[in-house]
Amino acid sequence: MKTFLFIVIVLISGAFAGLIHGTVNFAIVEPYLDQVIGIENQNLFASGEEKDTPEFWVEYEGYRIWQKSGQMLAGVILGTSIGALFGIVFALSRNSLPGNNDVKKALVLAGIMWFTMFVIPFLKYPANPPTVGDPETVVLRSILYLSFITISGFGVVGFYKLSQKFQNKRKLVPIIGYGIFISVVFFVMPENPDEITAPIDWVNEFRIMSFLGVTSFWVSIGVILGFFWNRFSPNKETTQSYN
Amino acid sequence: MSETRQINVSKTGVSKLAIVVLAIIFAAGLFLVGFDQGHIFSLVYGEQAFEDLYIHELTHDMRHAAGFPCH
């Protein structure tokens, strides 16, 4: 394997997919964030925690610009990070993935990772806009969210490995096994402890946009890494000669 | 008369170095965007970093949009 080339195409793929994710978010999620943060501000004024003064709005505009400008940058960083994991898994599983070219193989893997590491955790712990969430519970919620993703991801790998020991029904074993396993985990894991205080319609619309944004990342990473892999073949063997 | 033998060793496996490098990038990036609450800058600025939350605010919108618990 060409190590340097492999690392480079994985990181570039992740960064591009992350940039697309950030751009999609900027277009479809930001308007909801602005609306919900507007409600948050009204709540602050109503509770007396803040006063509706020009100074407040100057400070508010300052940090909202900082937050919005970070959307793209954070997209690239997160994309590079998740892309690195995707690259590792793709390199290790490529020979087992269905498809007659690397784009199809990468899209199959992206679909599996999207479903097990995003969709299933999202059903249990969906994205929430800024007004939802008690700062006191953020550590607990982070642990629950990360744990569920980790359990789900390792669950798939475990049942895939287990299925290789079976002569027959190799495809059914991981699907049924993972389905039962993750269903149990889904009901055993604690619920998000925070109440939803924002209007539920807005929260649901925000969640749909969030879902579309993350989905755009997984489609992009599959297409881009698959294309680069087809083009540069980092897996082609390197030969060392000894005299 | 001397004889030269050539042995070719083919390497087709996944580079362990690449896996280590990518795993570090994965963990660092995920922490930075998803979970930092001032921890990284606290290495330089101390406790003040937990008040300023520069990285938290910079990644705030992506954190919410990507489904991470934020605050």
Chai-1 contact restraints between the chains, C-beta under 6 A:
chainA,res_idxA,chainB,res_idxB,connection_type,confidence,min_distance_angstrom,max_distance_angstrom,comment,restraint_id
A,M1,B,S15,contact,1.0,0.0,6.0,A-B,restraint_1
A,T3,B,S15,contact,1.0,0.0,6.0,A-B,restraint_2
A,T3,B,L17,contact,1.0,0.0,6.0,A-B,restraint_3
A,T3,B,A18,contact,1.0,0.0,6.0,A-B,restraint_4
A,F6,B,A18,contact,1.0,0.0,6.0,A-B,restraint_5
A,I7,B,A18,contact,1.0,0.0,6.0,A-B,restraint_6
A,I7,B,V21,contact,1.0,0.0,6.0,A-B,restraint_7
A,N25,B,A65,contact,1.0,0.0,6.0,A-B,restraint_8
A,V29,B,A65,contact,1.0,0.0,6.0,A-B,restraint_9
A,L33,B,D61,contact,1.0,0.0,6.0,A-B,restraint_10
A,Y63,B,E57,contact,1.0,0.0,6.0,A-B,restraint_11
A,W66,B,E57,contact,1.0,0.0,6.0,A-B,restraint_12
A,Q67,B,E57,contact,1.0,0.0,6.0,A-B,restraint_13
A,Q67,B,H60,contact,1.0,0.0,6.0,A-B,restraint_14
A,Q67,B,D61,contact,1.0,0.0,6.0,A-B,restraint_15
A,G70,B,L58,contact,1.0,0.0,6.0,A-B,restraint_16
A,G70,B,T59,contact,1.0,0.0,6.0,A-B,restraint_17
A,Q71,B,D61,contact,1.0,0.0,6.0,A-B,restraint_18
A,Q71,B,M62,contact,1.0,0.0,6.0,A-B,restraint_19
A,A74,B,V33,contact,1.0,0.0,6.0,A-B,restraint_20
A,A74,B,T59,contact,1.0,0.0,6.0,A-B,restraint_21
A,A74,B,M62,contact,1.0,0.0,6.0,A-B,restraint_22
A,G75,B,M62,contact,1.0,0.0,6.0,A-B,restraint_23
A,I77,B,G29,contact,1.0,0.0,6.0,A-B,restraint_24
A,I77,B,L32,contact,1.0,0.0,6.0,A-B,restraint_25
A,I77,B,V33,contact,1.0,0.0,6.0,A-B,restraint_26
A,L78,B,V33,contact,1.0,0.0,6.0,A-B,restraint_27
A,T80,B,G29,contact,1.0,0.0,6.0,A-B,restraint_28
A,S81,B,F26,contact,1.0,0.0,6.0,A-B,restraint_29
A,S81,B,G29,contact,1.0,0.0,6.0,A-B,restraint_30
A,S81,B,L30,contact,1.0,0.0,6.0,A-B,restraint_31
A,A84,B,L22,contact,1.0,0.0,6.0,A-B,restraint_32
A,A84,B,I25,contact,1.0,0.0,6.0,A-B,restraint_33
A,A84,B,F26,contact,1.0,0.0,6.0,A-B,restraint_34
A,L85,B,F26,contact,1.0,0.0,6.0,A-B,restraint_35
A,G87,B,L22,contact,1.0,0.0,6.0,A-B,restraint_36
A,I88,B,I19,contact,1.0,0.0,6.0,A-B,restraint_37
A,I88,B,L22,contact,1.0,0.0,6.0,A-B,restraint_38
A,A91,B,V14,contact,1.0,0.0,6.0,A-B,restraint_39
A,L92,B,V14,contact,1.0,0.0,6.0,A-B,restraint_40
A,A127,B,G67,contact,1.0,0.0,6.0,A-B,restraint_41
A,G133,B,H71,contact,1.0,0.0,6.0,A-B,restraint_42
A,P135,B,H71,contact,1.0,0.0,6.0,A-B,restraint_43
A,V138,B,P69,contact,1.0,0.0,6.0,A-B,restraint_44
A,V138,B,H71,contact,1.0,0.0,6.0,A-B,restraint_45
A,R141,B,P69,contact,1.0,0.0,6.0,A-B,restraint_46
A,S142,B,F35,contact,1.0,0.0,6.0,A-B,restraint_47
A,S142,B,P69,contact,1.0,0.0,6.0,A-B,restraint_48
A,Y145,B,P69,contact,1.0,0.0,6.0,A-B,restraint_49
A,S210,B,A65,contact,1.0,0.0,6.0,A-B,restraint_50
A,G213,B,A65,contact,1.0,0.0,6.0,A-B,restraint_51
A,V214,B,A66,contact,1.0,0.0,6.0,A-B,restraint_52
A,E237,B,S10,contact,1.0,0.0,6.0,A-B,restraint_53
A,E237,B,T12,contact,1.0,0.0,6.0,A-B,restraint_54
A,T238,B,K11,contact,1.0,0.0,6.0,A-B,restraint_55
A,T239,B,N8,contact,1.0,0.0,6.0,A-B,restraint_56
A,T239,B,S10,contact,1.0,0.0,6.0,A-B,restraint_57
A,Q240,B,V9,contact,1.0,0.0,6.0,A-B,restraint_58
A,S241,B,Q6,contact,1.0,0.0,6.0,A-B,restraint_59
A,S241,B,N8,contact,1.0,0.0,6.0,A-B,restraint_60
A,Y242,B,I7,contact,1.0,0.0,6.0,A-B,restraint_61
A,N243,B,T4,contact,1.0,0.0,6.0,A-B,restraint_62
A,N243,B,Q6,contact,1.0,0.0,6.0,A-B,restraint_63
